[in-house]
Amino acid sequence: MTPCDVVRSYHQAWTTGDIQAAMSHVADDITCRAPGIDLTGKQDYQRFIAGFAPSLTGIGEIAEFVDDERVALFYYPQTTATSTTPAAELFTVRDGLIVDSILVFDRLSYGPPSEG
């Protein structure tokens, strides 16, 4: 599989709720930087992804850019709180596994709507 194939398979799996299949594309020593948190290791990363995946109601259009072992995805994770807040991830893939992820999104947009 190419790095892009790995990332597509991972993304398809986690966004459809198949966390175990998604984790089959992730290295044991993955690092992830996300808004408000830095994660190290597959177990922490799995908990993070598994905590958000159930809130998905859909995924909007995806754009991707590939530069050798780095793959960037841009998409709209749709939830009951928002369907228009974009997210971006930059993955690094080595030896067929995702070893690094930089995730960018507006964390406040996924919270409950503000009153008034």
KATA-V642219 format. One line per field, one symbol per residue. ss: DSSP state (@ for helix, = for strand, . for the rest). psi: psi as a letter, one per 40 degrees, with the letter a starting at -180 (. if undefined). A space follows every 50 residues. Layout:
# KATA-V642219
ss->???
psi->???
This chain:
# KATA-V642219
ss->..@@@@@@@@@@@@@...@@@@@..=========..====.@@@@@@@@@ @@@....==...=====..=========.......=========..==== =====.@@@@......
psi->iiddddddddddddeeegddddeeehidfiihhiheihihiddddddddd ddddeheihaihiihhgbehhhihighhaddieehiiihhihhhfeihei hhhhigddeeiiiii.
